[in-house]
Amino acid sequence: MRARVRPEPAGPGQESVWDYPRPPRVEPSTETVEVHLGGELVARTTASYRVLETSHPPTYYLPRSAFPDGVLRPVAGTTSCEWKGRASYFDLVTPARTAERAAWTYATPMPGFEALVDHVAVMPGAVDRCTVDGEVVVAQEGDFYGGWITSRVVGPFKGVPGSWGW
């Protein structure tokens, strides 16, 4: 029998990931979102989307135009999300470093997720640093989920050992 998950209490200005919906919700964000790799700023925007799903920290989707030419290198292979559809992947590339399969996009997302067209998500644990309004992001545990943990959200977060059935 699985133990019941006990959400952490959210303080002032915080969100509990246990209040996020399932299926997930897409919401616009005007926060300043940055991605750094190989000593370079490889993406910056104040017009991203956050995907919010029960038990997951937000995943940020940046406009493809936030990445300079040459940073996103398409790679073979796809995965499927029951909510968003089929994802395709990119390596993130700078002269100093390549982060393999560190970003993904939904070219033709499922209904309800159309806002994600021409937007790219980044695995924060695969790059040097991601920030939201200047705060350094902590990567969601595991190598499957791409959540961005900031002081704004409380968990516990899916991805930790023993959380498969959450």
C-alpha positions in Angstrom: 0.0 0.0 0.0 1.3 3.5 -0.9 1.7 6.0 1.8 -0.4 9.2 1.5 1.6 12.2 0.4 1.5 15.1 2.8 1.8 18.4 1.0 4.0 21.0 2.5 2.2 24.1 3.7 2.5 27.1 1.3 3.6 30.3 2.9 2.7 33.9 1.7 3.5 34.3 -2.0 4.0 30.6 -2.5 2.1 27.9 -4.5 1.7 24.3 -3.5 2.2 21.9 -6.5 -0.6 19.9 -4.9 -3.0 22.7 -5.8 -2.0 22.4 -9.5 -4.6 20.6 -11.7 -4.5 17.3 -13.5 -4.7 17.5 -16.5 -2.1 20.3 -16.5 -2.8 23.9 -17.1 -0.8 26.3 -19.3 -0.5 29.9 -18.1 1.4 32.8 -19.4 4.3 34.3 -17.4 6.0 37.7 -17.5 8.8 36.6 -15.2 12.3 37.0 -16.5 13.5 33.5 -17.5 17.1 32.9 -18.4 19.1 29.8 -19.5 22.9 29.7 -19.3 25.2 27.1 -20.9 28.9 27.0 -21.5 29.4 30.4 -19.9 26.8 32.0 -22.2 23.3 33.3 -21.9 21.5 31.0 -24.4 17.9 32.2 -23.8 16.1 35.1 -22.2 12.4 36.0 -22.2 9.7 37.8 -20.3 7.0 36.0 -22.3 7.1 32.3 -21.4 4.4 29.8 -20.4 4.3 27.7 -17.3 2.8 24.3 -17.4 1.4 23.4 -14.0 0.6 19.8 -13.1 -0.3 18.2 -9.8 2.8 17.2 -7.9 5.2 18.8 -10.4 7.1 22.1 -10.1 6.3 24.3 -13.1 8.0 23.6 -16.4 8.8 26.8 -18.3 8.3 27.0 -22.1 10.3 29.8 -23.7 9.5 31.2 -27.2 11.8 29.6 -29.8 12.8 33.2 -30.7 14.4 33.6 -27.2 17.2 31.3 -28.4 19.9 32.7 -30.7 20.5 30.9 -34.0 22.6 27.8 -33.7 21.8 27.1 -30.0 19.0 24.6 -30.7 20.1 21.6 -32.7 17.3 19.1 -33.5 18.0 15.5 -32.6 16.4 12.2 -33.5 13.7 10.6 -31.3 10.5 11.6 -29.7 8.5 10.9 -26.6 4.8 11.1 -25.9 2.9 12.9 -23.1 -0.7 11.8 -22.4 -1.7 15.5 -22.2 0.5 17.5 -24.5 1.2 15.0 -27.3 4.5 14.1 -29.1 7.6 15.9 -28.1 10.7 16.3 -30.2 14.1 17.2 -28.8 17.1 19.5 -29.2 20.7 19.5 -28.1 21.6 23.0 -26.7 24.9 24.0 -28.2 27.5 26.7 -27.4 31.2 26.8 -28.5 32.2 25.7 -25.0 29.5 23.0 -24.2 26.8 20.8 -25.7 23.9 19.7 -23.5 22.4 16.6 -25.2 18.6 16.3 -25.5 18.3 19.1 -22.9 15.3 20.8 -24.6 12.1 19.8 -26.2 9.1 21.2 -28.0 5.6 20.1 -29.1 5.2 21.0 -32.7 1.6 20.0 -32.8 0.3 19.7 -29.2 -2.9 18.2 -28.1 -6.0 20.4 -27.7 -5.7 22.7 -24.8 -1.9 23.0 -25.2 -1.8 25.0 -28.5 0.0 27.9 -26.7 3.1 25.7 -26.6 3.6 25.8 -30.4 7.0 27.4 -31.2 8.0 27.2 -27.5 10.8 25.2 -26.0 11.3 23.7 -22.6 14.7 23.2 -21.0 15.8 20.6 -18.4 17.4 22.9 -15.8 19.6 20.0 -14.5 21.2 19.7 -18.0 22.5 23.2 -18.3 24.8 25.4 -16.2 22.0 27.5 -14.7 18.4 28.6 -15.2 16.9 31.6 -13.4 13.4 33.0 -12.8 13.4 36.7 -11.9 17.1 36.3 -10.9 16.5 33.3 -8.6 18.6 30.3 -9.5 16.3 27.3 -10.2 16.7 23.9 -8.6 16.1 21.0 -11.0 13.3 18.6 -10.3 14.9 15.3 -9.3 15.2 12.5 -11.9 16.1 12.6 -15.5 12.5 12.4 -16.9 10.8 15.6 -15.6 11.7 19.1 -16.4 10.3 21.1 -13.5 11.9 24.3 -12.3 11.9 24.6 -8.5 12.0 28.1 -7.0 11.1 29.5 -3.6 7.7 30.3 -5.1 6.7 26.6 -5.0 6.4 23.9 -2.3 6.1 20.2 -2.7 6.9 17.4 -2.1 7.7 17.1 -5.8 7.3 14.0 -8.0 10.6 12.6 -9.2 12.1 11.8 -5.8 12.7 8.1 -5.1 9.4 6.4 -4.2 7.2 8.9 -6.1 6.5 6.9 -9.2 2.8 6.3 -8.2 2.0 9.8 -7.2 
